[in-house]
Amino acid sequence: MKFFEVNVMALCLCTRESVKMMRANGVDDGHIININSLSGHRCGKAHFYSATKHAVTALTEGIRWELREINSHIKITSISPGLVKTNFAYTAVGEAAAEECYSTRQSLDPQDIANAIETVLSYPSHVQVSEMMIRPTEQVV
């Protein structure tokens, strides 16, 4: 249930409040970036986690439609990384399993995600990056 609360409900609440604040302050060229996952585009053993990330994919697209319906120029992007070396795995599966995972698979660094965000934000105002998928070069799925 925690995955749903964090990955779906928190995203909805933060997005709603971000749009409210931008509009209240006359910001019509803001940008919301949702950190998603490649799991939001496929399904594997962690199907409940994957379901929450599929929700992020759908919500991002739905919110984009809603923003256009109110003639807003606020952009929204979903960035879906593959395996990233963070504390998430250590918390989710424990230290031994996380070490095994990271020692046998190529992973992205958090800086790679920061670079992706910077790239998305660098586009001119008439360009919207709807979705960006990034993965380690050795990661197939």
Stockholm file with secondary structure:
# STOCKHOLM 1.0

chainA/1-141         MKFFEVNVMALCLCTRESVKMMRANGVDDGHIININSLSGHRCGKAHFYSATKHAVTALTEGIRWELREINSHIKITSISPGLVKTNFAYTAVGEAAAEECYSTRQSLDPQDIANAIETVLSYPSHVQVSEMMIRPTEQVV
#=GR chainA/1-141 SS CHHHIIIIIHHHHHHHHHHHHHHHTTCCSCEEEEECCGGGSSCCSCHHHHHHHHHHHHHHHHHHHHHHHTTCCCEEEEEEESCBCSHHHHHHHCHHHHHHHHHHSCCBCHHHHHHHHHHHHHSCTTCCCCEEEECCTTCCC
#=GC SS_cons         CHHHIIIIIHHHHHHHHHHHHHHHTTCCSCEEEEECCGGGSSCCSCHHHHHHHHHHHHHHHHHHHHHHHTTCCCEEEEEEESCBCSHHHHHHHCHHHHHHHHHHSCCBCHHHHHHHHHHHHHSCTTCCCCEEEECCTTCCC
//
